Amino acid sequence: MPGTRELIPPRQKRQRSEAGLSNDDSSQPRPAKRRKSSIKFHSAEFYDSLSKVWLARRALKEVDRRASPIRCPQRPVSELRDAYRAIPSKQIQSFARHGGPDLRDLRGIRNRKSKPGLEGFHEALRRPRPSLSPSRFPDDAFEEFQQTNEDVIDEGDVMRNVVPTICGNADIPSRQNLLFTRLDPIANDTTVDAKPDFYDGARLEDIDKLVQHDLGSYIIPTGQHMIAPVAPNFFLEVKRPSGGANVAKRQACYSDALGARGMHQLQLYKREPIYDGNAYTITSTYHDGNLNMYVTHVTSSGSGDSSEYYMS
């Protein structure tokens, strides 16, 4: 996942202790408070904690740093020349005939099987919406929406004046700008808490209390607001017209990875691990009148019980 910060900011202090998972169940143990992390984002410790390092610009910088002259003093040219001359030419020719060094780890090409089937999502997006029919959303309403979008100055304007039109009046639990303080981090305390501009989820009372207790750190974003939706599976990040669309995409990627992990934990609850290649979460970005939508699915990393998350 692409990084967006150079240093992990200190976590915000909680104003009051976390409430239980439900108002009528005060006997449940409170989740342990997470310790502050001293690992810098994109530091040597950060890369050492990853199960796999993708071929990205900052990863290459870390390789250069580790191979810098300070750490690996350069040898004199004459010494290197003598060392190479000592290698038999037949050995070099044989090495070249067999393909030379193995560079597969440097290709950075994902397995084609990691792409989920998107036909169902495309079909759903192409389906006509009654809410956009001329009788319910006439041309003058669309022109008013366009003017509202042109009058946007900051992200607050987008959330107040533009997003409500896009969301409509669907009866789905949602929340804006909620800091996800209760979810376990994805990368060993080296990532900050997510704070999506908007997300959908389920009602807490609709989830069995045993599931709440066992999977709370994966599906319950906060313990301070009991009316906040849980098991989030739709996210939205917005930026003002002069804002960075690439930043919104990275934020959406991170939030959706948390959502995909929660959906995956619900799927395999008291079952054998399963990776069906399907996406069960959607994330989107809105920037300067453009709404982009993505999905995230989970795959096995191939090492232990860890998973990898792909946004398409």
ABEGO torsion letter per residue (X at the ends): XBBABABBBBBBBBABBBBBABAABAABBBBBBBBBBABBBGBAAAAAABABBBBBAAAAAAAAAAABAAABBBBBAAAAAAAAAABBAAAAAAAAAAGEBBAAAAAGBBBAAABBBAAAAAAAAABBBAAABAAABBAAAAAAAAAAAAABABAAAAAAAAAAAAAEABBBBBBBGBBBAABBBABGGABBBBBBABBBBBBAAABBAAAAAAAAAAABABAABAABBBGBABBBBBBBAABBAAAAAAAAAAAAAAAAAAAAAAAABGBBBBBAGBBABBBBBBBGGBBBBBBBBBBBAGBEABBBBBBX
